[in-house]
Amino acid sequence: MKEQHVFQAIILLLAIGCAAPQVCGQGGDARLPGTPRSKPKPTPKPVKEEPVVPPPPSARAPANVPPIAFNQLITAGLDPQTSGQIKVGIYYDEYTLKASDADIFTIFLQTPNPGLTVQIYDAASRGLPTLRDPRSGEFKLDTQGGTLPGAGEYRVRVVGVVTEAGGAIGYTLRINRTGLTEAGYQERLQSIIVAFNSPETKNVDDTVARLEQLVNDDDNQPGGYELLGVIYLYHRNDLTKAAAAMEKAIKLKGAAVFRVTYDPVLGRRPQKKPDGQYDWVESKNAWLRVQPDHLVLADVTNDQESVFALTGSQIKEVAVVKTGTLSAISLKTPVQAKGYAFCPGTKGQGEADLILRMLRTYVPPRL
């Protein structure tokens, strides 16, 4: 049995010995057949990294934001190179406007491109609604009352689509102030009156300038013209400018206002005073208001208390009557036998003639 195991071991060794030369005869490579020889990996070349160029921004502010005033004409162009950009292809120009809730205005925009429009923003960059009048083509606020929310600085934009290839689109822009709200007008007028009546701030030149600016901002309300007439007559001694302002006030259904004196006793004539000048026996001050077909003499301390109020149909005759050096205006009516009389505040013939002209023009006697 032992010999049998030895014999098998010898047979196995012979078998291995015969097989080894066969493998070596195929090249001496101990790898399995069919497996290709691996080549060494080449060393990779370094990759040159190009700098990343960021895309152009889709939004930017305009190169400059100039101010614009009411009634100022601006000619410019919406330009892809200098205008602000909202997003790709949409550009805008911007202007700063100082205005208040008292201002009433429209915006005129003329351009060959009908796609251009106007936008308005407040200081907090909140857009205000606007609409375009289909007849005039002008833009206006679509807010309550058609006014701004308050006083401050606003931004007015011209916005539209512009192509790089097409170049700039020209336009003409003007913000037309058409007037002031009644409340805003009266607030400004009262501030002028208060400043003029205050000894600390009374200044004729400043008052005239502010009144002229007021009537320039709104020439459809009479108050500014009424006061200009008074200032020109009594503080500038300019009858021509006074007359022009008074007539404008009357045509706006306001009044020409004169400072006059009168005697409360009807028919009592002026008397000569110790200084040789003539005046009323009892002189009282009053305001004379000449309105369209209406004449009122009111107490200077209470303009709600009238000495008389007449229309042209209640006046028989109006004339200038001289007593010595004093020129008085005489009014005859059918109900007052002695009539009414008053003297101009300056006691000058020029003012008397101006009052007479206003009465005959705007309250002509019709009896």
C-alpha positions in Angstrom: 0.0 0.0 0.0 2.9 2.3 0.9 4.6 1.5 -2.3 1.4 2.4 -4.2 1.4 5.9 -2.7 5.1 6.4 -3.6 4.4 5.3 -7.1 1.6 7.8 -7.5 3.8 10.7 -6.2 6.5 9.8 -8.8 3.9 9.7 -11.6 2.7 13.2 -10.5 6.2 14.7 -10.4 6.9 13.3 -13.9 3.7 14.9 -15.2 4.6 18.3 -13.8 8.1 18.0 -15.2 6.8 17.3 -18.7 4.3 20.2 -18.6 6.8 23.0 -17.5 9.0 22.8 -20.7 5.9 23.2 -22.8 5.0 26.5 -21.2 8.6 27.8 -21.4 8.6 26.8 -25.1 5.9 29.4 -25.7 8.2 32.3 -24.8 9.0 31.9 -21.2 6.1 34.2 -20.1 4.1 32.9 -17.2 1.0 34.9 -18.0 -2.2 33.3 -19.2 -2.5 33.1 -23.0 -4.7 35.8 -24.6 -3.7 38.6 -22.2 -2.0 41.5 -24.0 1.2 43.1 -22.7 0.3 46.5 -20.9 2.0 49.7 -22.1 3.3 52.3 -19.6 0.9 55.3 -19.1 2.1 58.5 -20.7 2.7 61.5 -18.4 -0.3 63.9 -18.9 0.6 67.4 -20.3 -0.5 70.4 -18.0 -3.7 72.1 -19.2 -3.5 75.9 -19.6 -6.4 77.5 -17.8 -7.9 80.5 -19.6 -9.3 83.3 -17.4 -13.1 83.3 -17.1 -14.6 86.4 -18.6 -17.9 87.4 -16.8 -20.8 88.2 -19.0 -21.8 91.9 -19.3 -24.2 93.0 -16.6 -27.8 93.0 -17.5 -28.6 96.0 -15.4 -26.7 99.3 -14.8 -27.3 102.9 -13.8 -27.1 105.7 -16.4 -23.8 107.5 -16.8 -25.3 110.7 -15.3 -28.6 111.8 -13.9 -29.1 115.6 -14.6 -31.8 117.8 -13.0 -34.8 118.9 -15.0 -37.0 121.9 -14.1 -40.6 122.6 -15.0 -41.0 123.9 -18.6 -37.4 123.1 -19.4 -36.9 121.6 -22.9 -34.4 118.8 -23.0 -33.1 117.1 -26.3 -31.3 113.9 -25.8 -31.1 110.3 -27.0 -31.5 106.8 -25.5 -28.1 105.3 -26.1 -27.0 101.7 -25.3 -23.5 103.0 -24.5 -24.4 105.7 -21.9 -28.0 105.2 -20.9 -29.0 103.0 -17.9 -30.0 99.4 -18.6 -32.9 97.6 -16.9 -32.2 94.3 -18.7 -30.8 93.2 -22.1 -32.2 95.5 -24.8 -34.2 97.8 -22.5 -32.5 101.2 -21.7 -33.5 104.3 -19.8 -32.4 107.9 -19.2 -33.2 109.5 -15.8 -33.7 113.1 -14.6 -34.2 114.5 -11.1 -37.3 116.8 -10.6 -38.0 118.8 -7.4 -41.7 119.1 -7.1 -44.6 119.0 -4.6 -48.1 117.8 -4.2 -49.2 121.4 -5.2 -47.8 121.0 -8.7 -50.1 120.1 -11.7 -48.2 119.1 -14.8 -48.1 117.0 -17.9 -45.0 115.4 -19.6 -44.4 116.0 -23.3 -42.2 113.3 -25.0 -41.5 113.6 -28.7 -39.6 110.8 -30.4 -39.6 108.8 -33.7 -39.9 105.6 -31.7 -43.5 105.2 -30.4 -42.3 102.5 -28.0 -40.6 105.0 -25.7 -42.5 105.8 -22.6 -42.2 107.9 -19.4 -42.0 106.6 -15.8 -41.9 108.5 -12.5 -40.3 107.3 -9.2 -40.3 108.8 -5.7 -37.3 109.0 -3.4 -37.9 105.4 -2.2 -37.8 104.1 -5.8 -41.5 103.4 -5.8 -43.1 103.8 -9.2 -46.1 106.2 -9.6 -48.8 105.3 -12.0 -49.0 107.4 -15.3 -51.1 107.3 -18.3 -50.9 108.8 -21.8 -53.6 111.1 -23.1 -54.7 109.5 -26.5 -55.4 113.0 -28.0 -52.4 115.1 -26.9 -50.0 112.2 -26.5 -48.8 113.8 -23.2 -48.2 111.8 -20.1 -49.7 112.6 -16.7 -50.0 111.1 -13.3 -52.8 108.6 -12.7 -52.9 109.2 -9.0 -55.7 110.6 -6.8 -56.1 114.2 -7.8 -53.4 113.7 -10.5 -50.7 115.0 -8.1 -47.5 113.8 -6.5 -47.8 112.3 -3.0 -45.7 115.2 -1.4 -42.8 117.6 -1.7 -39.4 116.1 -2.5 -37.1 114.9 -5.3 -38.5 112.6 -7.9 -37.0 110.7 -10.8 -38.4 111.0 -14.3 -37.4 108.2 -16.7 -37.5 107.8 -20.5 -37.6 104.1 -21.1 -37.6 102.0 -24.3 -36.2 99.1 -26.3 -33.0 99.9 -28.1 -30.8 97.6 -30.3 -27.0 97.9 -30.3 -27.1 97.9 -34.1 -29.7 100.6 -34.3 -27.8 103.1 -32.2 -29.3 105.9 -30.1 -33.0 106.9 -30.3 -33.4 110.7 -30.1 -36.2 112.4 -28.1 -37.4 115.7 -26.8 -38.7 115.9 -23.2 -40.5 118.7 -21.3 -42.4 118.7 -18.1 -45.1 121.3 -18.5 -46.4 122.8 -15.3 -50.1 123.7 -16.1 -50.8 125.2 -12.7 -51.1 124.6 -9.0 -53.8 123.0 -6.8 -56.0 125.6 -5.2 -54.8 124.5 -1.7 -51.2 124.7 -2.8 -51.7 128.1 -4.5 -53.3 129.6 -1.4 -50.7 128.2 0.9 -47.9 129.9 -1.1 -49.9 133.1 -1.4 -50.6 133.3 2.4 -46.9 132.7 3.1 -46.0 135.7 0.9 -48.6 137.8 2.7 -47.4 136.8 6.2 -43.7 137.5 5.2 -44.7 140.9 3.8 -46.7 141.9 6.8 -44.0 140.9 9.3 -41.6 143.8 10.2 -38.7 141.3 10.4 -39.2 139.8 6.9 -40.9 142.6 5.0 -39.1 143.1 1.7 -40.7 144.7 -1.3 -38.3 143.2 -3.9 -38.5 139.7 -2.4 -42.3 140.0 -2.3 -42.5 141.0 -5.9 -40.2 138.2 -7.0 -42.2 135.6 -5.1 -45.5 136.9 -6.5 -44.2 137.0 -10.0 -42.9 133.4 -9.6 -46.3 132.4 -8.2 -48.3 133.8 -11.2 -45.7 132.3 -13.5 -46.3 128.9 -12.0 -50.1 129.3 -12.2 -51.5 132.1 -14.3 -55.1 130.9 -13.9 -55.8 132.1 -10.3 -56.3 135.8 -9.5 -54.8 136.1 -6.0 -51.2 136.7 -7.0 -52.2 139.3 -9.6 -54.4 141.1 -7.0 -51.4 141.5 -4.6 -49.0 142.5 -7.4 -51.4 145.3 -8.3 -51.3 146.6 -4.8 -47.5 146.3 -4.5 -46.8 147.9 -7.8 -49.2 150.8 -7.1 -48.4 151.6 -3.4 -44.8 150.3 -3.0 -43.3 150.8 -6.5 -45.3 153.7 -7.7 -45.6 151.9 -11.1 -49.1 152.7 -12.5 -48.5 150.8 -15.7 -47.5 147.5 -14.1 -50.2 148.0 -11.4 -52.9 148.4 -14.1 -51.7 145.3 -16.1 -51.8 143.1 -12.9 -55.2 144.5 -11.9 -56.8 143.8 -15.3 -55.4 140.3 -15.3 -56.9 139.7 -11.9 -60.3 141.0 -13.0 -60.3 138.8 -16.1 -59.6 135.8 -13.8 -62.8 136.8 -11.8 -60.6 138.4 -9.2 -60.5 142.1 -8.3 -58.5 145.3 -8.8 -57.8 146.4 -5.2 -57.3 150.0 -4.2 -56.7 151.5 -0.8 -59.0 154.5 -0.4 -60.4 156.9 2.2 -64.0 158.0 2.7 -66.3 160.1 5.0 -69.0 158.0 6.7 -71.4 160.9 6.4 -72.8 160.8 2.8 -72.6 164.0 0.9 -70.2 165.7 3.3 -67.5 167.4 1.2 -63.8 167.5 1.9 -62.6 170.5 3.9 -59.3 172.5 3.9 -57.0 171.5 6.7 -54.6 173.7 8.7 -51.7 172.6 6.4 -53.6 173.9 3.4 -54.5 170.4 2.0 -58.1 169.1 1.6 -59.3 166.0 3.3 -62.4 164.4 4.7 -63.9 165.8 7.9 -63.9 162.3 9.3 -61.5 160.1 7.3 -61.8 156.3 7.3 -59.7 153.8 5.5 -61.2 151.1 3.3 -60.4 148.7 0.5 -62.1 149.3 -2.9 -62.5 146.0 -4.9 -63.4 146.3 -8.6 -64.7 143.0 -10.0 -66.5 142.1 -13.2 -69.7 144.1 -12.9 -69.3 144.4 -9.2 -67.9 147.1 -6.9 -67.4 146.7 -3.2 -66.1 149.2 -0.6 -65.0 147.3 2.5 -63.7 148.4 5.9 -59.9 148.0 6.1 -60.1 146.4 9.5 -62.8 143.9 8.4 -63.1 143.2 4.7 -66.2 141.2 5.4 -68.0 144.4 6.4 -68.9 146.4 3.3 -69.7 150.1 3.2 -71.5 149.5 -0.1 -71.7 146.9 -2.9 -73.0 147.9 -6.3 -73.4 146.5 -9.8 -73.3 148.5 -13.0 -77.0 148.5 -13.2 -77.2 150.3 -9.8 -74.8 153.2 -10.9 -76.0 156.2 -12.8 -72.7 158.1 -13.1 -69.1 157.8 -12.1 -66.7 160.7 -12.3 -63.6 162.3 -10.7 -64.5 165.4 -8.7 -61.7 167.8 -7.6 -61.9 169.8 -4.4 -58.8 172.0 -4.2 -55.9 169.6 -4.6 -57.9 166.5 -3.7 -59.3 164.2 -6.4 -62.3 162.2 -5.3 -64.3 159.5 -7.1 -68.0 160.3 -7.1 -70.7 157.6 -7.6 -74.3 158.5 -8.2 -77.1 156.0 -7.7 -80.8 156.2 -8.1 -81.5 155.3 -4.4 -78.9 157.6 -2.8 -79.5 161.3 -3.6 -76.1 162.4 -2.3 -74.2 159.5 -3.7 -71.0 157.9 -2.6 -67.5 159.4 -2.7 -64.0 158.2 -1.9 -60.4 159.3 -2.5 -57.4 157.2 -3.7 -54.9 156.3 -1.0 -52.1 158.1 -2.7 -54.3 161.2 -3.1 -52.7 161.4 -6.6 -54.4 162.2 -9.8 -52.8 159.2 -11.5 -54.4 156.7 -9.1 -57.8 158.6 -9.4 -57.7 158.2 -13.2 -56.8 154.5 -12.9 -59.8 153.9 -10.6 -62.1 155.8 -13.0 -60.8 153.7 -15.9 -61.3 150.4 -14.1 -64.8 151.4 -13.1 -65.9 152.5 -16.5 -64.4 149.4 -18.1 -65.4 146.7 -15.7 -68.4 148.1 -13.9 -69.9 150.5 -16.5 -73.0 152.5 -15.4 -76.1 151.0 -17.1 -78.8 153.4 -15.9 
